[in-house]
Amino acid sequence: MQKKVLSSAGEDGIDVDGTRIRAYQGKDMAFRILDNIAAEEDQGRIIYRAEKTGILITDTRSVSVVEELVITGDAGIESGNIRYEKDVIIKGNLCSGYSVESGGNVSIQGNIENGGIVRCKGNLYIGNGLFGENSDISVQGNCEVGFVQDSAMMVEGSIQVRNFVWQSALFSRAYITVMGKSMKGSNTSVVGGRLIAMKGMDLASVGSYNADTTLFCGYNPSLEIRERQLQKLVKRLDTLLLRVQNSCPVNLHDTEMIRRMIVLKPQMAGEIRKKLMQLRDLLAKKNRAEQAIEQTRQEMLSNESHLAIYIRKKIVPDLIVRMKNERRVFSCEATGMEIYLTGSGIHCKSYDGSLSP
C-alpha cells in the first residue's frame, strides 16, 4: 500500500572539474502511522499494509485507513453520487439531485436539499434540516434531524426532530418526537401534513389554523392502497374462475369426472385437463392474494398494548387523530394533552409534560 526507503550513508562524488564533493549522512523523514496500519521492515524499506478494508488517507508525512467515508464539503458535483458499504460522513450539505447509499450510518452536518436522496441501513443524522418535496429519504435505523419542511421520510426506527415539522409526511415504525426547541410565539412545532408512528408520539405542540394536521398512531394509512389493490385482484380472479368453470365442457363438481375422462375422446380429455390447470393456477393466485391481504392488515395496525400521543404544549385546531381503527377530530384549542386509545375509543386527559412518556 505504501513504502518508505530508509535513510543511508551517501557516497562522495566529483564535479565536472574533478573536485571531490563530500557526501552527507542521509536524514530519516518522519512518517506517522495512524489508524489501521501495520508496518514491517524489509531490506532497507518499511512496508505499510492496511489491517482493515476502508478508505486510504495518505500524504507525505502519514498514512491511515479509516472505515468511514468522509466528504469534507458538500456532496454534490465534485463528489458525485455516493455508494459505500460502511459509514458516510458529509461535513457540508447533500446537494439537490445527488444521492447517498450506505450500508452503515449516514451523518450530514448541513442540509439535505430538495431532490437529495438517502438510503441507509443504519442511522441517519442531519445537522440542519431536510426540505423539498422531491427529496427521497429511507432509513432502516433511527433518524435525528433539525427540521423537516415540505418533505417526507420513511424510517424503520424512531424519528427525533429537534425543531419543527412543516407541511411534511413522516413515517416511523417506532416513535416520533418533535422537540420544538426553536419555536417561539404563536407557532407550533408540527404544522400541517401528517405524521405516522406505529408505537407513539411525543410532540411539543401541534396544529395550524391554516391547514389541517393529521396524526396516525398505531395505524399505517399508506397500506390502504395496497389492500384495495389486492381486493380488486381477488375480485378479478373470482370472475376468471367463474368464466373458466362455465366454459368447461363437463360438470367440474361431478365426483365421477376423473373416471369419465378415461373414456372420453383424447381431444375432449385434453381440453378438460387444460381447464383444470387454468383453475389450479387461478386458485393459487387467489390464495396468495388473500394471504397478502391478511398480512397487509396485520402490518397496517400496531400490536402495541398502549398507544399514546403526548402533546406538551399548545394544540391548534383542526387536529385529526387516527389511532388504529378509531378516529377523532379536535376542533378546539387546548394545552397539554395525552391522547390515548382504549377499547371504547380515543380518549384524552390533561398532561403537564413533566412525566416521561
C-alpha positions as CSV (number, residue, x, y, z in Angstrom):
1,M,0.0,0.0,0.0
2,Q,2.8,2.4,0.9
3,K,6.6,2.1,1.1
4,K,9.3,4.1,2.8
5,V,13.0,3.8,1.9
6,L,15.2,4.2,5.0
7,S,18.0,6.8,5.1
8,S,21.5,5.6,4.3
9,A,25.1,7.0,4.2
10,G,25.8,8.9,0.9
11,E,28.8,8.3,-1.4
12,D,31.3,11.1,-2.3
13,G,31.2,12.3,-5.8
14,I,33.1,14.7,-8.2
15,D,32.0,17.7,-10.1
16,V,32.9,18.5,-13.8
17,D,36.3,19.8,-12.8
18,G,37.2,16.7,-10.9
19,T,36.8,18.2,-7.5
20,R,35.6,15.9,-4.8
21,I,32.1,16.5,-3.4
22,R,31.7,15.3,0.1
23,A,28.6,13.2,0.8
24,Y,26.3,14.0,3.8
25,Q,24.6,11.4,6.0
26,G,21.0,10.9,4.9
27,K,18.3,12.1,7.3
28,D,15.3,10.0,8.1
29,M,12.0,11.6,7.2
30,A,9.4,11.5,10.0
31,F,6.4,9.4,8.9
32,R,3.4,8.7,11.2
33,I,1.5,5.5,11.3
34,L,-2.1,6.3,12.1
35,D,-5.3,4.1,12.2
36,N,-5.4,0.5,11.0
37,I,-1.9,0.3,9.6
38,A,0.7,-2.4,10.1
39,A,4.4,-1.7,9.3
40,E,7.3,-4.1,8.7
41,E,10.9,-3.6,7.7
42,D,12.3,-5.4,4.6
43,Q,15.7,-4.9,3.0
44,G,16.1,-1.2,3.8
45,R,12.5,-0.3,3.3
46,I,9.4,-0.1,5.6
47,I,6.3,-1.5,4.0
48,Y,2.9,-0.3,5.3
49,R,-0.1,-2.5,4.9
50,A,-3.8,-2.0,5.8
51,E,-5.2,-4.0,8.7
52,K,-8.8,-3.3,7.6
53,T,-10.7,-2.6,4.5
54,G,-11.6,1.0,4.2
55,I,-10.6,4.4,2.8
56,L,-6.9,5.2,2.3
57,I,-5.8,8.5,3.7
58,T,-2.2,9.4,2.8
59,D,0.2,12.3,2.4
60,T,4.0,12.8,2.5
61,R,4.0,12.5,6.3
62,S,1.4,10.0,7.3
63,V,-0.8,7.1,6.3
64,S,-4.0,5.6,7.7
65,V,-7.1,3.6,6.7
66,V,-10.5,4.7,8.0
67,E,-13.6,2.7,7.8
68,E,-15.9,5.7,7.3
69,L,-16.1,7.7,4.1
70,V,-15.6,11.4,4.9
71,I,-16.7,14.2,2.5
72,T,-15.1,17.4,3.8
73,G,-17.5,19.7,2.0
74,D,-20.8,19.3,0.2
75,A,-21.8,16.0,-1.5
76,G,-22.6,17.3,-5.0
77,I,-20.9,17.9,-8.3
78,E,-17.3,17.2,-7.0
79,S,-18.1,14.0,-5.1
80,G,-20.8,12.7,-7.4
81,N,-23.3,10.2,-6.1
82,I,-22.0,8.2,-3.1
83,R,-22.4,4.4,-2.6
84,Y,-20.4,2.9,0.3
85,E,-20.9,-0.2,2.4
86,K,-19.9,1.4,5.7
87,D,-20.5,4.8,7.5
88,V,-20.6,8.0,5.5
89,I,-19.9,11.5,6.9
90,I,-20.7,14.6,4.9
91,K,-19.4,17.8,6.6
92,G,-21.5,20.0,4.3
93,N,-24.8,19.6,2.5
94,L,-26.3,16.9,0.4
95,C,-27.0,18.9,-2.8
96,S,-30.1,18.7,-4.9
97,G,-30.1,15.8,-7.3
98,Y,-27.4,13.7,-5.6
99,S,-27.7,10.5,-3.6
100,V,-26.1,8.7,-0.7
101,E,-26.4,4.9,-0.3
102,S,-24.8,3.4,2.8
103,G,-24.6,0.0,4.4
104,G,-24.0,1.8,7.7
105,N,-24.8,5.2,9.3
106,V,-25.0,8.5,7.4
107,S,-24.2,11.8,9.1
108,I,-24.9,15.0,7.1
109,Q,-23.8,18.1,9.1
110,G,-25.6,20.6,6.9
111,N,-28.9,20.2,5.0
112,I,-30.5,17.8,2.6
113,E,-31.6,20.0,-0.3
114,N,-34.7,19.5,-2.4
115,G,-34.1,16.4,-4.6
116,G,-31.5,14.8,-2.3
117,I,-31.7,11.0,-1.9
118,V,-30.6,9.0,1.1
119,R,-30.7,5.2,1.5
120,C,-29.0,3.9,4.7
121,K,-29.1,0.6,6.6
122,G,-28.0,2.3,9.8
123,N,-29.0,5.6,11.5
124,L,-29.3,9.0,9.7
125,Y,-28.2,12.2,11.4
126,I,-29.0,15.6,9.7
127,G,-27.3,18.6,11.5
128,N,-29.6,21.2,10.0
129,G,-32.7,20.2,8.0
130,L,-34.5,18.3,5.3
131,F,-36.6,20.3,2.8
132,G,-38.2,19.9,-0.6
133,E,-41.0,17.7,-1.9
134,N,-38.6,15.9,-4.3
135,S,-36.3,14.6,-1.6
136,D,-36.4,10.8,-1.0
137,I,-35.3,9.5,2.4
138,S,-35.3,5.9,3.5
139,V,-33.7,4.8,6.8
140,Q,-33.6,1.3,8.3
141,G,-32.3,2.6,11.7
142,N,-33.2,5.8,13.6
143,C,-33.2,9.4,12.3
144,E,-32.3,12.7,14.0
145,V,-32.9,15.9,12.2
146,G,-33.1,19.6,12.9
147,F,-36.2,20.4,11.0
148,V,-38.4,18.9,8.1
149,Q,-40.1,21.3,5.7
150,D,-42.3,20.4,2.7
151,S,-40.7,16.9,2.6
152,A,-41.1,13.3,3.5
153,M,-39.2,10.4,5.1
154,M,-39.6,6.7,5.8
155,V,-37.9,5.4,8.9
156,E,-37.9,1.9,10.3
157,G,-36.8,3.1,13.7
158,S,-37.6,6.2,15.6
159,I,-37.6,9.9,14.4
160,Q,-36.4,12.8,16.5
161,V,-36.9,16.3,15.2
162,R,-35.2,19.0,17.3
163,N,-37.1,22.0,16.0
164,F,-40.2,21.7,13.8
165,V,-42.1,19.8,11.1
166,W,-43.8,21.9,8.4
167,Q,-46.3,20.5,5.9
168,S,-44.5,17.2,5.7
169,A,-45.2,13.5,5.8
170,L,-43.2,11.4,8.3
171,F,-43.4,7.6,8.8
172,S,-41.8,5.8,11.7
173,R,-42.3,2.1,12.6
174,A,-41.5,3.1,16.2
175,Y,-41.8,6.6,17.8
176,I,-41.8,10.2,16.6
177,T,-40.5,13.0,18.8
178,V,-40.7,16.7,17.8
179,M,-39.0,18.8,20.5
180,G,-39.8,22.3,19.2
181,K,-36.6,23.8,20.6
182,S,-36.5,26.9,18.4
183,M,-40.3,27.6,18.4
184,K,-41.4,31.0,19.7
185,G,-44.6,33.0,19.8
186,S,-47.7,31.5,18.3
187,N,-46.0,28.9,16.1
188,T,-46.4,25.2,16.8
189,S,-43.7,22.6,16.2
190,V,-45.9,20.5,13.9
191,V,-47.8,22.4,11.2
192,G,-50.0,20.7,8.6
193,G,-49.1,17.5,6.9
194,R,-49.3,14.1,8.5
195,L,-47.2,12.1,11.0
196,I,-47.4,8.3,11.2
197,A,-45.9,6.5,14.2
198,M,-46.7,2.9,14.9
199,K,-45.8,3.0,18.6
200,G,-46.4,6.5,19.8
201,M,-45.6,10.3,19.6
202,D,-44.2,13.0,21.9
203,L,-44.8,16.5,20.4
204,A,-44.0,19.9,21.8
205,S,-47.1,21.5,20.1
206,V,-49.2,20.8,17.1
207,G,-51.7,22.3,14.7
208,S,-52.4,25.3,12.5
209,Y,-55.4,27.5,11.7
210,N,-54.4,27.5,8.1
211,A,-54.0,23.8,7.5
212,D,-55.3,20.5,8.9
213,T,-52.8,18.4,10.8
214,T,-53.2,14.6,10.9
215,L,-51.6,12.3,13.4
216,F,-51.8,8.5,12.8
217,C,-50.7,6.4,15.8
218,G,-50.7,2.6,15.5
219,Y,-52.1,2.8,12.0
220,N,-50.4,3.0,8.7
221,P,-52.7,4.6,6.1
222,S,-50.3,4.1,3.2
223,L,-51.1,0.4,3.2
224,E,-54.8,1.1,2.5
225,I,-53.9,1.4,-1.2
226,R,-52.2,-1.9,-1.2
227,E,-55.1,-3.6,0.5
228,R,-57.6,-2.1,-2.0
229,Q,-55.4,-3.2,-5.0
230,L,-55.3,-6.8,-3.6
231,Q,-59.0,-6.8,-3.0
232,K,-59.6,-5.8,-6.6
233,L,-57.2,-8.6,-7.7
234,V,-59.2,-11.2,-5.7
235,K,-62.5,-10.0,-7.4
236,R,-60.9,-10.2,-10.9
237,L,-59.6,-13.7,-10.1
238,D,-63.1,-14.8,-8.9
239,T,-64.5,-13.6,-12.2
240,L,-61.9,-15.5,-14.2
241,L,-62.5,-18.6,-12.1
242,L,-66.2,-18.5,-12.8
243,R,-65.6,-17.9,-16.5
244,V,-63.3,-20.9,-16.8
245,Q,-65.7,-23.1,-14.9
246,N,-68.6,-22.1,-17.2
247,S,-66.5,-22.8,-20.3
248,C,-65.6,-26.3,-19.3
249,P,-67.4,-28.9,-21.3
250,V,-68.2,-31.1,-18.3
251,N,-69.5,-30.6,-14.8
252,L,-66.4,-29.9,-12.6
253,H,-68.4,-30.8,-9.5
254,D,-69.1,-34.3,-10.8
255,T,-67.4,-36.8,-8.4
256,E,-67.1,-39.3,-11.2
257,M,-65.4,-36.9,-13.6
258,I,-61.9,-38.5,-13.4
259,R,-63.4,-41.9,-14.2
260,R,-65.4,-40.5,-17.1
261,M,-62.4,-38.8,-18.6
262,I,-60.8,-42.2,-19.2
263,V,-63.4,-43.0,-21.9
264,L,-63.6,-39.5,-23.4
265,K,-62.0,-38.8,-26.8
266,P,-58.4,-37.5,-26.5
267,Q,-59.3,-34.1,-27.8
268,M,-62.1,-33.6,-25.2
269,A,-59.9,-35.0,-22.4
270,G,-57.1,-32.7,-23.3
271,E,-59.4,-29.7,-23.2
272,I,-60.7,-30.6,-19.8
273,R,-57.1,-31.1,-18.5
274,K,-56.2,-27.6,-19.8
275,K,-59.2,-26.1,-18.0
276,L,-58.3,-27.9,-14.8
277,M,-54.7,-26.5,-15.0
278,Q,-56.1,-23.0,-15.5
279,L,-58.3,-23.4,-12.5
280,R,-55.4,-24.6,-10.4
281,D,-53.2,-21.6,-11.3
282,L,-56.1,-19.1,-10.7
283,L,-56.8,-20.7,-7.3
284,A,-53.1,-20.5,-6.3
285,K,-53.0,-16.8,-7.3
286,K,-56.2,-16.1,-5.3
287,N,-54.8,-17.9,-2.3
288,R,-51.6,-15.8,-2.4
289,A,-53.6,-12.6,-2.8
290,E,-55.8,-13.4,0.2
291,Q,-52.7,-14.2,2.3
292,A,-51.2,-10.8,1.2
293,I,-54.4,-9.1,2.3
294,E,-54.2,-10.6,5.7
295,Q,-50.5,-9.7,6.1
296,T,-51.2,-6.2,4.9
297,R,-54.0,-5.8,7.5
298,Q,-51.6,-7.0,10.2
299,E,-48.9,-4.6,9.2
300,M,-51.5,-1.7,9.0
301,L,-52.3,-2.0,12.7
302,S,-49.8,-1.8,15.6
303,N,-49.7,-4.6,18.1
304,E,-48.8,-2.2,20.9
305,S,-50.9,-2.7,24.0
306,H,-50.6,1.0,25.0
307,L,-50.8,3.7,22.3
308,A,-50.5,7.3,23.3
309,I,-49.7,10.7,21.8
310,Y,-48.2,13.2,24.3
311,I,-48.6,16.9,23.4
312,R,-46.7,19.0,25.9
313,K,-47.9,22.5,25.0
314,K,-50.4,24.0,22.6
315,I,-52.9,22.3,20.3
316,V,-54.4,24.3,17.4
317,P,-57.4,23.0,15.5
318,D,-58.2,21.3,13.4
319,L,-56.2,18.3,14.6
320,I,-57.2,14.9,13.2
321,V,-56.1,11.9,15.2
322,R,-56.4,8.3,14.0
323,M,-55.4,5.5,16.4
324,K,-55.8,2.0,14.9
325,N,-59.4,1.9,13.7
326,E,-60.6,4.9,15.8
327,R,-60.8,8.5,14.6
328,R,-61.3,11.8,16.4
329,V,-61.2,15.5,15.4
330,F,-60.0,18.1,17.9
331,S,-61.7,21.4,16.9
332,C,-60.9,23.5,20.0
333,E,-57.7,24.9,21.3
334,A,-56.1,23.1,24.2
335,T,-52.9,23.0,26.2
336,G,-51.0,19.9,27.4
337,M,-52.8,16.7,26.5
338,E,-52.3,12.9,26.5
339,I,-54.3,11.2,23.8
340,Y,-54.7,7.5,24.2
341,L,-56.6,4.5,22.9
342,T,-58.8,2.1,24.9
343,G,-61.3,-0.5,23.9
344,S,-64.0,2.2,23.9
345,G,-62.2,4.6,21.6
346,I,-59.9,7.6,21.7
347,H,-59.7,9.5,25.0
348,C,-57.7,12.4,26.3
349,K,-56.6,13.8,29.6
350,S,-54.6,16.8,30.8
351,Y,-50.8,16.4,30.5
352,D,-48.3,18.8,32.0
353,G,-45.2,17.4,30.3
354,S,-43.5,16.6,33.5
355,L,-43.8,12.8,33.1
356,S,-41.7,10.8,30.7
357,P,-44.0,9.1,28.2
